[in-house]
Amino acid sequence: MMLEYRVNARRVDAHGSLARTKEAEIVLDTDVSGRIDAFNPAELFLAAIAACMIKGIERVAPMIKFDFRGVEVKLHGVRQDAPPKMVSIDYELIVDTDEDDRRLDLLHTNVRKYGTISNTVAAATTLTGIIRRET
């Protein structure tokens, strides 16, 4: 079965754009000078990876009976100028849990194996990261 997604984005003015899907919208930083109150395309790309990982945890945790209280994802992307592209992305997946290290590794394996966005990104550039327990 194939799923399909639709997003509509439009330029608001020289300082930004707006993207919409379903009943949600997000302001995009499309200003050449940048703006601090919106995600630029690279930041939006990294946020999509983070959302994919968190959603993956939400999906797999009940299946493997993994108990957790919270999740944080920290991402760092490196962009080259010529040609412009993301050459590498690294992440730190921080989970608030009492589960043991073996179970934490199992969660990480499942998140990496079944993430639509993370799998797409990993096929196009270097995506590396760790999972750790929140201290």
C-alpha positions in Angstrom: 0.0 0.0 0.0 1.3 3.5 -0.9 0.5 6.5 1.2 0.4 10.0 -0.3 0.9 13.3 1.3 0.1 16.8 0.2 1.5 20.2 1.3 0.7 23.5 -0.3 3.1 26.4 0.2 2.8 29.9 -1.0 4.9 33.1 -0.8 3.3 35.7 1.6 5.9 38.4 0.9 9.7 38.9 0.5 10.1 37.8 4.1 8.3 34.5 4.3 6.0 31.9 3.0 3.3 29.7 4.5 2.9 25.9 4.2 -0.4 24.2 4.8 -1.5 20.6 5.2 -4.8 19.3 6.7 -5.7 21.9 9.3 -2.1 22.9 10.1 0.2 25.6 8.9 3.7 26.6 9.4 5.5 29.9 8.6 8.6 29.3 6.5 11.7 31.5 6.5 12.2 32.2 2.7 13.7 35.6 3.3 17.1 35.9 1.6 18.4 37.7 4.7 16.8 35.1 7.0 14.4 35.6 9.9 14.6 34.3 13.5 10.9 33.6 13.9 10.6 30.8 11.4 12.3 27.6 10.2 14.5 28.0 7.1 14.5 25.1 4.6 17.5 23.4 6.2 16.0 23.7 9.7 12.7 22.4 8.5 14.5 19.4 6.9 16.1 18.6 10.3 12.8 19.1 12.1 11.2 16.5 9.8 13.9 14.0 10.7 13.3 14.7 14.4 9.5 14.4 14.0 10.0 11.1 12.2 12.1 9.7 15.0 9.7 10.8 17.7 6.7 9.4 15.8 8.7 6.2 15.3 9.2 5.9 19.0 5.5 6.5 19.6 4.6 3.8 17.1 7.1 1.1 18.2 7.1 1.6 22.0 3.7 -0.1 22.5 4.7 -3.0 20.2 7.9 -3.8 22.1 6.4 -2.7 25.5 9.0 0.0 25.9 8.2 2.4 28.8 9.3 6.0 28.6 8.3 9.4 29.9 9.8 11.7 27.2 12.0 12.1 24.2 14.3 14.8 22.9 16.1 14.8 19.6 19.1 17.0 18.9 20.3 17.3 15.3 23.3 18.9 13.6 23.5 19.3 9.9 26.5 20.3 7.8 25.7 22.0 4.5 28.2 22.6 1.7 27.9 25.6 -0.7 28.9 24.2 -4.1 26.8 22.4 -5.0 24.5 23.3 -2.1 23.5 20.2 -0.2 23.5 18.6 3.2 26.6 16.5 3.4 26.0 15.0 6.9 23.6 14.9 9.7 24.2 13.7 13.2 21.7 13.3 16.0 21.4 12.5 19.6 18.2 10.8 20.7 17.6 11.3 24.4 15.0 9.1 26.1 13.7 9.5 29.6 13.3 5.9 30.6 14.1 3.3 33.2 14.5 0.6 30.5 18.0 -1.1 30.3 20.6 -0.4 27.7 19.7 -3.5 25.6 16.1 -2.3 25.4 17.2 1.2 24.6 19.4 -0.2 21.7 16.4 -2.2 20.5 14.3 1.0 20.4 17.0 2.8 18.4 17.3 -0.1 15.9 13.5 0.0 15.3 13.5 3.8 14.9 16.3 3.6 12.4 14.8 0.7 10.5 11.2 1.9 10.1 11.5 5.7 9.8 10.2 6.9 6.5 12.0 10.3 6.6 15.2 9.0 8.3 15.5 6.1 5.8 15.0 8.6 2.9 17.7 10.9 4.3 20.1 8.0 5.1 19.9 6.9 1.5 20.9 10.4 0.3 23.5 11.6 2.8 25.4 10.5 5.9 23.0 10.1 8.9 24.6 9.0 12.1 23.6 9.2 15.7 23.3 7.8 19.1 20.6 7.0 21.6 21.1 7.7 25.3 19.2 7.8 28.5 18.2 11.2 29.9 20.3 11.9 33.0 
